[in-house]
Amino acid sequence: MGNVLEKAKQEQVIALGRLGWSLRRIEQATGVRRETAGGYLRSAGIAVRTPGAWGRKAPAKADSSVTAGFDSSKPAIEVITGFFDSTSADISKPANEVTAGFLPEVTLPEQCGKRSSGASEAYREMIELELSRGRNAMGIWQDLVDTHGFTGGYQRVKRLVRKLRGAVSPEARVIIETRPGEEAQVDYGTGPMVRDPDTGKYRRTRLFVLTLGSSRKCVRLLTFRSSARVWAELHEKAFRRLGGTTRVVVLDNLGEGVLSPDIYDAGLNPLYRDVLTHYGVTALPCKVRDPDRKGKVESGVNHAQKTPLKGKKFESLEQAQAYLDHWEENWADKRIHGRTKRQVAAMFAEEKPFLQALPLEPFRYYQYGMRTVHLDGCVEVEAAYYGAPPGWIGRQVHVQWDTMFVRLLDPRSGELLREHLSGKRGGHRIRDADRPRRTPPQLLQLLARAHKAGPNIGAVCDAIHLRQAETGIRRIMGMLSLAKKYGSAACDDACAAALELRVPEYRFVRRCLERSPQAPLSLRQVDPLIRELTQYRDLIQQRIQFEEPKQ
């Protein structure tokens, strides 16, 4: 040999050869070429294993191997000169290779496949089509039973699917055991393609899944859009389908439920928190990027995605939900769970008595947001104004509103600051105790700026302040905005026209400027506009008389 290996490498090659490794495998493990490794093995007296052979095999020799004849009283053996003597041949193991004609009959793989698949071979083309769409064997078998009248068992379809695709070994997971009625896990998944009624095109839906921790009972709902209110409404629908609530809900850190993720002190969405409080449920957000904590609902999402919904399209959301409910009732609830080896419906029947009772009334949903308290001491909600307590001007508050009430909350503690009845657009709701006893300095500064912009502008702003007090701050600021947008001269002329027609109103001045921003006074000579402005003035006067308190 031209190249001599190191002593350690030679010993490694020889040791692997004694273990029965092939030359190809030795080359992959040590990096020594097969020709070199074979030379060292032969020099050490070790039989070289050829590629594809199994077990140890010595080089065949015509004078030492038994090939002719057959003695039924003794097993067929292969004697290797130098390793066995004549006495040891009788007690050695049967030979690895036997002369042709004496092997037992072996069933070919093709015959095994046909025998195992059975009647499912008639549906082979459809099964291949469903496999190309990514569906699993369980979903294919369920569709065959529901829509094609297949009477065979699941194992027949499973064997054919394994033959076409190959077996997949499941991955081990940690199991979290919970008491009945203790915990539920919720999550979003990807739903099927459904035709959107607004656009007429197919769009991807979202799949909401709630899974009970003890019985593995699932509630699956479909929706097009997601928001904080939709997320809370899906929980409420799931609770009513189950007929009760659990004590804890485990969820991940999606924005609809968690505003600030924190394993120790997570900031929940206010609407979601209040809905769970109404039903007596506590939210338990998972650690960030830790989906195994809610592995049961993850499995429930994957089960629905791969089994009934994979490759499906529906013409309406109602049709998709009906299909999913049918599958849930006839297949998912009646299946034998892989780990507990019990039917899901039977386990849920045992867990249902441990669920908490539902409240008598459903939750009253509201909208919420952040608002800044203006100079008049009010916040704006849907073009109406609601007073805040003194000392909150310029600060932000949380606001909750519905069709009946508007609530102002402390952003830090969540304490209720003020609660008002919902008002009409443009109206004010202020408590008498919250009104300032004297004119605030900010209002005096605005009036000074108005007089500086123009005498007529200042006169209109004084009239607004005289009639509306602090609630007219926004209109005074609007007058200053008009002077900045159209110029002080044009705005002052428009205010002069408003004073002459006895309509010192912000809306009147803005209307004049919008019609003719260059020369508002010339509009007074146009009869149609005069009639329109006169009617508008009458309406304003009626509103002023209605709003002025009786002396």
C-alpha positions in Angstrom: 0.0 0.0 0.0 1.4 3.4 -1.0 -0.2 5.3 1.9 0.0 4.0 5.4 -2.7 5.0 7.9 -2.0 6.1 11.4 -2.1 3.4 14.0 -5.3 4.8 15.7 -7.0 4.9 12.3 -6.0 1.3 11.4 -7.3 0.1 14.8 -10.6 1.9 14.2 -11.1 0.4 10.7 -10.3 -3.1 12.0 -12.7 -2.7 14.9 -15.5 -1.6 12.7 -14.8 -4.5 10.3 -15.0 -7.0 13.2 -18.5 -5.5 14.0 -19.6 -6.5 10.5 -19.8 -3.1 8.9 -19.7 -2.8 5.2 -16.9 -1.0 3.4 -19.2 1.8 2.4 -20.3 2.4 5.9 -16.7 2.3 7.2 -15.8 4.9 4.5 -18.6 7.2 5.6 -17.7 6.9 9.3 -13.9 7.2 9.1 -13.2 8.9 5.8 -10.9 6.0 4.7 -11.5 4.9 1.2 -13.1 1.5 0.7 -10.1 0.0 -1.2 -7.7 1.0 1.6 -10.0 -0.2 4.4 -10.5 -3.5 2.5 -6.8 -4.1 2.3 -6.3 -3.6 6.1 -9.3 -5.9 6.9 -7.9 -8.7 4.6 -4.5 -8.3 6.1 -6.0 -8.7 9.6 -7.9 -11.9 8.5 -11.4 -10.3 8.6 -13.9 -11.2 6.0 -14.9 -8.2 3.9 -18.7 -7.6 3.7 -19.9 -6.7 0.2 -22.4 -3.8 -0.3 -26.0 -4.9 0.1 -25.2 -8.1 2.0 -26.6 -8.7 5.5 -24.7 -10.4 8.3 -21.1 -11.5 8.1 -20.1 -13.2 4.9 -16.7 -14.8 4.1 -15.4 -15.0 0.6 -16.9 -18.1 -1.1 -14.6 -20.9 -1.9 -15.6 -23.8 -4.2 -13.7 -26.4 -2.2 -15.1 -25.5 1.2 -18.7 -24.5 0.6 -21.5 -27.0 0.5 -23.5 -26.4 -2.7 -24.4 -29.8 -4.1 -26.9 -32.2 -2.5 -29.1 -31.6 0.5 -29.4 -33.4 3.8 -32.8 -32.9 5.4 -31.4 -34.0 8.8 -28.9 -31.1 8.9 -29.3 -27.4 8.2 -27.7 -25.9 5.2 -24.3 -24.4 6.3 -21.4 -22.7 4.7 -17.9 -23.8 6.0 -15.1 -21.3 5.8 -11.6 -22.7 5.8 -9.5 -21.4 8.6 -12.4 -20.5 10.8 -14.3 -23.7 11.3 -13.2 -27.3 11.5 -15.3 -30.4 10.5 -16.7 -30.8 14.0 -17.8 -27.2 14.4 -19.7 -27.3 11.1 -22.5 -29.5 12.7 -23.2 -27.0 15.5 -22.9 -23.8 13.6 -25.8 -21.4 12.7 -27.8 -21.8 9.5 -26.2 -20.3 6.5 -27.2 -16.8 5.4 -27.4 -17.7 1.8 -29.1 -21.0 0.7 -29.1 -22.6 -2.7 -32.0 -21.6 -4.8 -35.0 -24.0 -4.7 -35.0 -24.4 -0.9 -36.3 -20.9 0.1 -39.9 -20.7 1.5 -42.4 -18.8 -0.7 -42.4 -15.0 0.1 -45.3 -12.7 -0.6 -44.3 -9.8 -2.9 -44.9 -6.2 -1.7 -47.3 -5.6 -4.6 -49.4 -8.5 -3.4 -49.3 -7.2 0.2 -50.5 -3.8 -0.9 -53.4 -5.2 -2.9 -54.4 -7.5 -0.1 -54.3 -4.8 2.6 -56.1 -2.0 0.7 -59.0 -4.3 -0.2 -62.1 -2.5 -1.4 -60.3 0.9 -1.1 -58.5 0.2 -4.4 -61.7 1.1 -6.2 -61.4 4.6 -4.9 -57.7 4.9 -5.5 -57.9 7.8 -8.0 -60.0 9.9 -5.6 -57.7 9.1 -2.7 -54.7 10.2 -4.7 -56.5 13.4 -5.6 -57.3 14.1 -2.0 -53.8 13.4 -1.0 -52.5 15.8 -3.6 -54.6 18.5 -1.8 -52.9 17.7 1.5 -55.7 15.8 3.3 -55.0 13.0 5.7 -56.4 9.5 5.8 -59.0 10.1 8.4 -60.6 13.0 6.4 -60.6 11.0 3.2 -62.2 8.0 4.9 -64.9 10.2 6.4 -65.8 11.7 3.1 -65.9 8.3 1.5 -68.4 7.2 4.1 -70.5 10.4 4.0 -70.7 11.0 0.2 -69.7 7.8 -1.6 -71.3 5.1 0.5 -68.0 3.4 1.4 -68.6 0.5 3.8 -65.0 -0.4 4.6 -63.1 0.4 7.7 -60.7 3.2 8.3 -57.7 0.8 8.4 -58.2 -0.1 4.8 -57.9 3.5 3.6 -55.1 4.1 6.0 -53.0 1.2 4.6 -53.5 2.5 1.1 -52.6 6.0 2.1 -49.4 4.7 3.7 -48.6 2.8 0.6 -49.0 5.9 -1.5 -47.4 8.4 0.8 -45.5 6.5 3.5 -46.0 6.3 7.2 -45.3 9.4 9.5 -44.2 8.8 13.1 -45.9 11.3 15.6 -43.8 13.6 17.6 -43.8 13.2 21.4 -45.5 16.0 23.5 -45.9 16.8 27.1 -49.4 16.0 28.5 -51.0 18.5 30.9 -53.8 17.0 33.0 -56.6 19.2 34.3 -59.7 18.6 36.5 -63.2 18.6 34.9 -64.5 22.1 34.4 -61.2 23.6 35.3 -59.6 24.8 32.1 -60.3 25.6 28.4 -57.8 26.6 25.7 -58.7 29.0 22.9 -56.8 29.9 19.7 -57.3 31.0 16.1 -56.4 29.0 13.1 -56.7 29.2 9.3 -60.1 28.3 8.0 -61.4 27.2 4.5 -61.9 29.4 1.4 -65.4 30.9 1.5 -67.0 33.3 -1.0 -67.3 36.8 0.4 -70.8 38.2 -0.1 -69.4 41.8 -0.4 -66.8 41.2 -3.1 -68.1 37.9 -4.6 -64.6 36.4 -4.4 -63.2 33.6 -2.3 -61.3 34.7 0.7 -59.6 32.9 3.6 -61.6 32.6 6.8 -60.4 32.4 10.4 -61.1 29.3 12.5 -61.8 29.8 16.2 -61.4 26.8 18.4 -62.2 26.3 22.1 -61.1 23.0 23.6 -61.9 21.7 27.1 -58.8 20.5 28.9 -60.3 17.5 30.5 -62.7 15.9 27.9 -61.1 17.4 24.8 -64.5 18.6 23.6 -64.1 21.3 20.9 -66.2 24.1 19.7 -65.2 25.4 16.3 -66.5 28.6 14.7 -65.7 30.4 11.5 -65.5 34.1 10.9 -64.3 36.5 8.1 -62.9 39.2 10.3 -61.4 39.5 13.7 -61.5 42.3 16.3 -61.7 42.6 20.0 -65.4 42.4 19.9 -65.5 39.5 17.5 -63.0 37.6 19.7 -65.2 38.2 22.8 -68.4 37.3 20.9 -66.8 34.0 19.8 -66.1 33.1 23.4 -69.7 33.9 24.4 -71.0 31.7 21.5 -68.7 28.8 22.6 -69.8 29.1 26.2 -73.5 28.9 25.2 -72.8 25.9 22.9 -71.2 24.1 25.8 -73.9 25.1 28.3 -71.4 26.4 30.8 -68.0 28.0 31.4 -64.7 26.9 32.8 -62.9 28.7 35.5 -59.7 29.4 33.4 -59.2 30.2 29.8 -55.6 29.7 28.4 -54.8 31.8 25.3 -51.7 33.1 23.5 -50.8 36.7 23.2 -52.8 37.8 20.2 -53.8 41.5 20.2 -57.6 40.8 20.5 -57.1 39.4 24.0 -53.8 40.7 25.3 -52.5 44.3 24.9 -49.2 44.0 26.7 -47.8 40.4 27.0 -46.2 39.5 30.3 -46.1 36.1 32.0 -46.6 37.7 35.4 -48.8 40.7 34.8 -50.3 40.7 31.3 -52.4 43.7 30.2 -55.7 42.3 28.9 -57.9 43.9 26.4 -60.6 45.8 28.5 -63.5 44.5 26.5 -62.2 40.9 26.6 -61.5 41.2 30.3 -65.0 42.5 31.1 -66.7 39.7 29.0 -64.7 37.0 30.9 -65.6 38.7 34.2 -69.3 38.7 33.3 -69.1 34.9 32.8 -66.9 34.3 35.9 -63.8 33.2 33.9 -60.1 34.1 34.4 -57.8 34.6 31.5 -54.3 33.0 31.7 -52.1 34.2 28.8 -49.2 31.9 27.9 -45.6 32.7 27.9 -44.5 34.4 24.6 -43.5 31.8 22.0 -44.6 28.9 24.1 -47.5 27.1 22.2 -47.0 23.8 24.0 -48.8 25.2 27.1 -52.0 25.1 25.0 -51.2 22.0 23.0 -54.7 20.6 23.3 -56.3 23.5 21.3 -53.3 23.4 18.9 -54.2 19.8 18.2 -57.8 20.7 17.8 -57.0 23.4 15.2 -54.7 21.0 13.3 -57.4 18.2 13.5 -60.0 20.5 11.8 -57.6 21.9 9.3 -56.2 18.6 8.0 -59.3 16.4 8.3 -62.6 18.1 7.3 -61.5 21.5 5.9 -58.4 20.7 3.9 -58.9 21.6 0.2 -62.5 22.6 0.7 -64.3 25.7 -0.7 -67.8 26.9 0.3 -70.2 29.4 -1.2 -71.2 31.0 2.1 -70.1 31.2 5.7 -73.3 29.6 6.8 -72.7 26.6 4.5 -69.1 26.2 5.8 -70.3 26.4 9.5 -73.1 23.9 8.9 -70.5 21.5 7.3 -68.2 21.9 10.2 -71.0 21.4 12.8 -72.0 18.2 11.0 -68.5 16.9 11.1 -68.1 17.9 14.7 -71.3 16.0 15.7 -70.9 12.9 13.6 -67.1 12.4 13.7 -65.2 14.5 16.1 -67.4 13.9 19.1 -67.8 10.2 18.4 -64.1 9.5 17.8 -62.0 7.5 20.3 -59.3 9.9 21.6 -55.8 8.6 20.9 -54.4 9.0 24.4 -57.4 8.5 26.7 -58.8 5.7 24.6 -62.3 6.9 25.3 -65.0 8.6 23.3 -65.0 12.4 23.4 -68.8 12.7 23.8 -68.7 10.3 26.8 -65.9 12.3 28.4 -67.8 15.6 27.8 -71.0 14.1 29.4 -68.9 13.5 32.5 -67.3 17.0 32.5 -70.4 19.0 31.7 -71.9 18.9 35.3 -68.6 20.6 36.6 -69.0 23.6 34.3 -70.0 26.9 35.8 -73.6 28.1 35.1 -74.2 30.8 32.5 -75.4 34.2 33.7 -79.1 35.1 33.1 -78.3 38.0 30.8 -75.8 38.2 28.0 -73.0 40.7 28.1 -73.8 44.2 27.0 -71.1 45.1 24.5 -69.5 48.5 24.2 -66.9 50.4 22.3 -63.8 51.9 24.0 -61.0 54.2 23.2 -58.6 56.9 24.5 -59.7 60.5 24.6 -58.0 63.8 25.6 -59.9 66.2 27.9 -60.3 69.5 25.9 -60.1 73.1 27.2 -63.8 73.0 27.9 -63.4 70.1 30.2 -65.1 67.6 27.8 -64.2 64.7 25.7 -65.7 64.0 22.3 -67.4 60.7 21.5 -69.3 60.4 18.2 -69.6 64.2 17.8 -71.1 64.6 21.3 -69.3 66.1 24.3 -69.2 64.8 27.8 -67.7 66.5 30.9 -64.8 65.2 32.9 -64.0 66.0 36.5 -62.0 69.2 37.3 -58.3 68.9 37.0 -58.3 66.6 33.9 -57.9 69.2 31.2 -55.1 68.1 28.8 -54.9 64.6 30.2 -56.1 61.3 28.6 -58.9 59.1 29.9 -60.3 55.8 28.9 -63.8 56.0 27.5 -66.4 53.2 27.2 -69.7 53.9 25.3 -72.7 52.1 24.0 -76.2 53.1 23.0 -77.2 54.1 26.5 -74.2 55.3 28.6 -70.8 56.9 28.2 -68.3 56.2 31.0 -65.0 58.0 31.6 -62.4 55.8 33.4 -59.0 56.5 35.0 -56.4 55.1 32.7 -54.2 53.9 35.6 -56.5 52.5 38.1 -59.6 51.9 35.9 -61.8 53.8 38.4 -65.0 55.3 37.1 -64.7 59.1 36.8 -68.0 60.0 35.2 -71.0 58.3 33.7 -73.3 60.2 31.3 -76.3 59.3 29.3 -75.6 59.2 25.6 -76.4 62.5 24.0 -77.2 63.7 20.5 -74.6 65.0 18.0 -73.2 68.4 18.9 -74.8 68.3 22.4 -73.0 68.6 25.8 -73.4 66.6 29.0 -71.7 68.3 31.9 -72.5 68.1 35.6 -73.1 71.4 37.3 -70.4 70.7 39.9 -67.9 70.2 37.0 -68.5 73.7 35.5 -65.7 76.2 36.3 -66.8 79.1 38.5 -64.9 81.7 36.5 -63.6 81.9 33.0 -60.4 79.8 32.5 -57.2 81.6 31.4 -57.1 79.5 28.3 -60.4 80.9 27.2 -59.4 84.5 27.8 -56.3 83.9 25.7 -58.4 82.6 22.8 -60.7 85.7 22.9 -57.7 88.0 22.9 -56.4 86.2 19.8 -59.8 86.5 18.1 -59.9 90.3 18.7 -56.4 90.6 17.3 -57.4 88.7 14.1 -60.2 91.2 13.4 -62.9 93.3 15.2 -65.8 91.4 13.7 -64.1 88.0 14.4 -63.7 89.1 18.0 -67.3 90.3 18.2 -68.6 86.9 16.9 -66.4 85.0 19.4 -67.6 87.2 22.3 -71.2 86.5 21.3 -70.4 82.7 21.3 -68.8 82.9 24.7 -71.6 85.0 26.1 -74.2 82.5 25.0 -72.4 79.2 25.4 -69.7 79.9 28.1 -67.0 77.3 28.3 -68.8 74.9 26.0 -68.2 77.3 23.1 -64.4 77.0 23.3 -64.4 74.6 20.4 -66.4 77.0 18.2 -64.1 79.9 19.1 -61.1 77.7 18.1 -63.0 76.9 14.9 -63.3 80.6 14.1 -59.5 81.1 14.5 -59.0 78.1 12.2 -61.2 79.7 9.6 -59.1 82.9 9.8 -55.9 80.9 9.3 -57.3 79.0 6.4 -59.1 81.8 4.4 -57.3 84.8 5.7 -58.2 87.3 8.4 -59.7 89.8 5.9 -62.1 87.4 4.3 -63.1 85.8 7.6 -63.7 89.3 9.2 -66.0 90.2 6.3 -68.0 87.0 6.7 -68.3 87.7 10.5 -69.6 91.2 9.6 -72.3 89.6 7.5 -73.2 87.2 10.3 -73.5 90.1 12.8 -75.7 92.1 10.4 -78.0 89.1 9.9 -77.9 88.5 13.7 -76.5 85.0 13.3 -73.2 85.1 15.2 -72.5 81.4 14.6 -69.4 79.5 13.6 -71.4 77.4 11.1 -72.8 80.5 9.4 -69.4 82.0 8.9 -68.0 78.8 7.6 -70.8 78.5 5.1 -70.2 81.9 3.7 -66.5 81.3 3.3 -67.1 77.9 1.6 -69.4 79.5 -0.9 -67.2 82.5 -1.8 -63.9 82.7 0.1 -62.7 85.8 -1.8 -65.6 88.2 -1.3 -68.3 87.0 1.1 -70.0 90.3 1.3 -71.1 90.1 -2.4 -73.2 87.1 -1.5 -75.6 89.3 0.4 -77.0 90.6 -2.9 -77.8 87.1 -4.2 -81.5 86.4 -3.3 -81.2 82.5 -3.3 -78.4 82.6 -0.8 -80.1 85.2 1.3 -83.2 83.1 1.6 -81.1 80.1 2.5 -79.1 81.9 5.1 -82.3 83.5 6.5 -83.8 80.0 7.0 -80.6 78.8 8.6 -80.7 81.9 10.9 -84.2 81.0 12.0 -83.2 77.5 12.8 -80.3 78.8 14.8 -82.5 81.2 16.7 -84.9 78.4 17.6 -82.0 76.3 18.8 -80.7 79.2 20.9 -84.0 79.8 22.5 -84.4 76.1 23.3 -80.9 75.9 24.8 -81.0 79.2 26.9 -82.0 78.5 30.5 -85.2 80.1 31.7 -84.7 83.0 34.1 
